[in-house]
Amino acid sequence: MIADNPELQFYGVVANNGWEADLYWVKGDEGVSAGGGEWNDMAGGYAEQRFAIDMTRNEDRLFMRMTHYNPALGGMVKAEYICLD
């Protein structure tokens, strides 16, 4: 789930697989946001691990890049989503 707050240029993201993140719009481009987050304690080997994240919207696509601070977790995770709104 992604909830936005346009007045603060902020997004709160809660994923169904155990992570949450806070992202802020990149100044001058509301299609790009960056921030950080953490896996919850139910996420197995990822539990309580922090990461940097950025998302970019291009028309009806949302591209995510998540980079774990702990290199043992495999570096970057990339995902692409279809926007339904």
C-alpha positions as CSV (number, residue, x, y, z in Angstrom):
1,M,0.0,0.0,0.0
2,I,1.3,3.4,-0.9
3,A,-0.2,6.4,0.9
4,D,0.8,9.9,-0.2
5,N,0.7,13.3,1.5
6,P,1.1,15.9,-1.3
7,E,1.4,18.8,1.2
8,L,4.6,17.3,2.7
9,Q,5.7,15.6,-0.6
10,F,5.9,12.3,1.3
11,Y,4.9,8.7,0.7
12,G,4.5,6.0,3.3
13,V,4.9,2.5,1.8
14,V,3.8,-0.8,3.5
15,A,4.5,-4.0,1.6
16,N,2.7,-7.3,2.1
17,N,6.0,-9.2,2.4
18,G,7.3,-7.5,5.5
19,W,8.9,-4.1,4.8
20,E,7.9,-0.5,5.3
21,A,9.6,2.7,4.0
22,D,9.2,6.5,4.1
23,L,10.0,8.2,0.8
24,Y,10.1,11.9,0.0
25,W,9.7,13.5,-3.5
26,V,12.9,14.6,-5.1
27,K,12.7,18.4,-5.3
28,G,11.4,19.5,-8.7
29,D,10.2,16.1,-9.8
30,E,7.1,14.6,-8.2
31,G,7.6,11.4,-10.3
32,V,10.8,10.5,-8.3
33,S,11.0,9.7,-4.6
34,A,13.7,8.4,-2.3
35,G,14.1,7.4,1.3
36,G,14.7,4.5,3.6
37,G,13.0,1.7,5.4
38,E,13.2,-1.5,7.4
39,W,12.1,-5.1,7.2
40,N,9.8,-6.2,10.1
41,D,10.8,-8.8,12.6
42,M,8.7,-11.5,10.8
43,A,10.8,-11.3,7.6
44,G,13.2,-14.2,8.3
45,G,16.8,-13.4,7.4
46,Y,15.8,-9.9,6.5
47,A,14.3,-9.1,10.0
48,E,15.1,-5.6,11.2
49,Q,17.5,-5.0,8.3
50,R,17.5,-1.4,7.0
51,F,17.7,-0.3,3.3
52,A,17.7,2.7,1.0
53,I,14.9,2.9,-1.5
54,D,13.9,5.0,-4.5
55,M,10.8,4.8,-6.7
56,T,10.3,6.4,-10.1
57,R,6.9,6.8,-11.8
58,N,6.8,6.7,-15.6
59,E,3.3,7.0,-16.9
60,D,1.5,3.8,-15.6
61,R,4.7,2.1,-14.3
62,L,6.4,2.4,-10.9
63,F,10.0,1.3,-10.7
64,M,11.5,0.4,-7.4
65,R,15.2,0.0,-6.4
66,M,15.9,-1.2,-2.8
67,T,19.6,-1.3,-1.7
68,H,20.3,-3.1,1.6
69,Y,22.9,-1.6,3.9
70,N,24.0,-5.1,4.8
71,P,25.9,-6.5,1.8
72,A,25.3,-10.1,2.9
73,L,21.6,-9.6,1.8
74,G,22.5,-9.5,-1.8
75,G,22.7,-5.8,-2.6
76,M,19.9,-4.3,-4.8
77,V,16.3,-5.5,-5.3
78,K,14.5,-4.2,-8.4
79,A,10.8,-4.3,-9.1
80,E,8.3,-2.9,-11.5
81,Y,4.7,-2.2,-10.7
82,I,1.7,-1.2,-12.8
83,C,-0.2,1.9,-11.4
84,L,-3.9,1.4,-11.3
85,D,-5.0,5.0,-10.5
